[in-house]
């Protein structure tokens, strides 16, 4: 079973040989630090640890050019109609025809990133702009509805252009909408403004039989997840959650086993000791046994994570989810 088959079998609730063990996307600055700690030089991590590869396709989903002045709602709406052109070839990678050919017969899952979420759709770039957007939700709800509908219609047409040329295994809706304490809007407001605007996108994805719709959020959006689970989204992926804020076992108990979960392992635990890492991995074993679960650290691995901790984490994943295990590399044993 290859990585693509494994991902689809897992998220569809089937019987994969094991859940996908995705890479965390380690940056070069982290690798440089780890080489000083024992990571063999010029040795790819994929030769030391097991990874199921995946790829994200990120077209340009922003207005071209981006509106800088949102103080006149009527003018902004007119500009967005003109600037959200799904047929603009610059929205796709320059080597698009080559990529399409290379994706034929691929063995890894391909995810399409299609929507930037409520606040980024309203042009938030800094704190003053966030304050303005919050007032828009209350004072100019018709304008907000119009903007989100324009964004959804644009995203649906862009998705159609892409899906006519390549099959994707999942679509990711990115939603940066929470602090470490709570969501920045109420569940009712989120449903009325954002979720209710996504109908054109959901219809297009259903037409092309995209199997997995991922709602990927950050920090602590727990108050919104029940509303998200009532929509066509069938997988949740929470990143950079504060310690203890996002317990996937509780989510599964509350929302049921039909909702897929990606992540669930607190990335902060990688800064602690082996026993803490082992407990964090063991805590998600019941989710894997229930199915529709992809175990993964919930945040970026930063350079203050020691290489030995990361190595222990990946080996614990392998020991917990893979059978048979790959033999330990001699270079790794010396690290």
Secondary structure, DSSP 8 states (H G I E B T S, - for coil): --HHHHHHHHHTT---SS---B-----HHHHHHHHTTT--TT--GGGTS--B-EEEE----S-SS-----S-HHHHHHHHHHH--TT-GGGS-TTHHHHHHHHTT-SSEEEEEEE--HHHHTT--SHHHHHHHHHHHHH-HHHHHHHHHHHHHHHHHHHHHHHTT---SEEEEEE--B-SSSBSS-HHHHHHHTGGGTHHHHHHHHHTT--EEEEEEES--HHHHHHHHTSS--EEEEES--TTT--HHHHHHHH-TTSEEEEEE-GGGGGS-HHHHHHHHHHTHHHHHHSSEEEEESS---TTS-HHHHHHHHHHHHHHH-SS-----HHHHH-
